[in-house]
Amino acid sequence: ELAGMGLIKNCLRQGLQLGAVLKKRLGKSEATEVLTDVVVVGGGPAGIAAAVACRRQGLDVRVLEQDSLGGCIANYPRGKVVMTERVEMPGFGPFGRALLSKEELLADLRALVVKNGVQIEEGQKVVSVDGPAGKLTVTTEKGGVVVGRAVVLAVGLRGTPKKLGVLGEASSKVTYRLIEPEQYNGKR
């Protein structure tokens, strides 16, 4: 993260700005049992900040995350040191600090969503967004469907690894993330 202290801060700030933009575009909430105001795709810092901002603006919001809260941060190696700058978050106060561990950052993100009444729907990989503006249909890999007046794509950097479709790529020695680096210590 050479000189990357602003990355998480920028994700948070941009998510917060988006809440005000969507409020201006959508006006008052029109959420029903079958229609939500805003569907956020991605439960990392940007998606969480956008959801918090939308809730603060009085908009109904659902957050769909393909993996778990934190997005790509949840897949950082255990104990990784993360650098960020403080951002004032609604209903939370100052968020972030110069140095913290992956686990501390995830705990702070959990506290942020709880304090703002945001729920992260984990394990909901989005496979398509279709339909006209104002009534967008978001479909998940598990067949779930959410209809929203607006959709925010906050998918971050990790996304879904591209697979080559070659023999052996499903082998146990092929991995797409490094969470426990100790398992490779001293091995080829």
N, C-alpha and C positions, 0 to 999 in steps of 0.2 A: 504494500500500500504506500509506495513511495509518493510522498506529497498528496496522498489521497484522503486527507482528513475531511475534505469538503464533500466527498461522495455521499455519505449517509445524510449529512446536513442538507445537501441539495435535494435529495430524494424527499426528505421531510418537508422542506419549504415548498417544493413544487406541488406536492400532494395537498398541502394546506391552501395554496393559491387556487388549485383546481376546484376546491369546495366552493369558493366564492364565485368563480366563473360559472359553475354548474347551477348555482342558486339563481344567478342572473338570467341564465338561459332557460331554466325550467320553471322558475317562479315558485309558487307554493307546491307543497307535496300533493301528489295525486295517487299515492300508494293505495292499493287494494290487496285483497288476498291473492290476486293473480298478476298484479303489476307492481313492480318496485320502481322507485325513482331512479336509483343508480345501482348498477352492477359493477363491482370492481373485480377485475381479473388479476389476482396476485396479492399475496398476503405478506409482502416484504415491507420495508420502510415507506416507500412511496404509496403503495396500496393502502397501508394502514393509515398514513397521514391523510390521504384523500378521503377515506371512509370516516375518519374522525371529523374532518372539516365538513363533510356533507351532513353528518349527524348534527353538528353544531349549527348548521344552516337550516335545520328542520327538515331535511330530506331523508327519506327512507333509503337504506343502503344494505346491500348484501355483498360480502367479500368471498370469492371463490379462489381457493389456493390449491394447486395441484399436489402439493406435498404437505408441509406443516407451517405454522406461524413463523414468520421471519424470512420466508422465501429462501434465497440463496445463503443468507446468513446461517440458517439452520444447518446447512451443509458444509460450513467452514470446519476445518479440523478442530477437534476438541482442544480447548484452552487457547485458541488463536487470539492474539491481541488485536483488538479493533481500535482504530483511531477515528474520532469524530469531533465535531465542534458542537457546542450547545445550541439548541433551538427551543424557543418557547412554544410548548404544545398546549392547546386548549384543554382545560380540565385536568391538566397534569403539572404544568409548570416547566422549569428548565429540563430538557431532555438531552442526554449525552454528556460525555466528558472526553478529555484528551486521550486517555487510555483506559480501556476496559476489555474484559474477555468476551468472547462470543457468548458464553453462558450469561454473563451480566447484561449484555445487550438484549438477549432474548427475554430475560426476566423483565427488563424495563419495557420492552415492547408488549409483553403480556399485561403488565400493569397498566400501560397506556390504553389498551383496548378495553380492559375491564372498567377502568375509570370513566370511559366514554361510552360504555354500553354497546361496543362493536363486537360482533361475533365473526370469527374466521371459520368458514366452512372448509375444513381440511380434506384432502384427498379428492378434490373436485377439479380434475383436469378439464379445462375448457377445450372443446374440439371445433366449435363453430360459433359464429355470431352472424345472424341473418335477420333480414326484415327491414322495414322502412324506419326512418328516423322517428323517434318518439315511441316506437314499439318494437324494440330489438329483441330477438330471441337468442338466448345464450344456451347452448347445449353442452353438457358435460360428457365425458367418456363413459360414465356409468348410466347415461340415458336421462339424467336430470335436465329439466328445462326451467330457465328463469327468464321472465320477460321484463325488460327495463326500458325506461324512457331514455336513458343514457347508459353507455358502457365505457368504463375506464380501463384501458389496457396498461397495467403496471406489472409487466411480466419480468422485469429485471434482466440480469445478465445470464442467469443459468439456463432458463428455459428447459427444453427437453433435448437430451443428447441425440444427435443424428446417428442412426445405426446404418452400417454398410450392407447388411444382408449377406454376410460372408460366413463360411463355415468357421466355427469356433468362437464367434463373438458372444455367445451365451455361456461360455465357459466361466467357471468360478474365479479364474485368475484375471478376467477382464472386468475392470471397474470404471465407473464414470465419476466417482467422487472420492475424496480422501478425507475421511472423518476421523479415523484412528491411525495416525501415522506410525505409532509404535509397532503395529502389526507387521510392518515391513522392515523394521530395524534389523540390520545384519543379514538381510536376505537379498537374493538376486532377483 
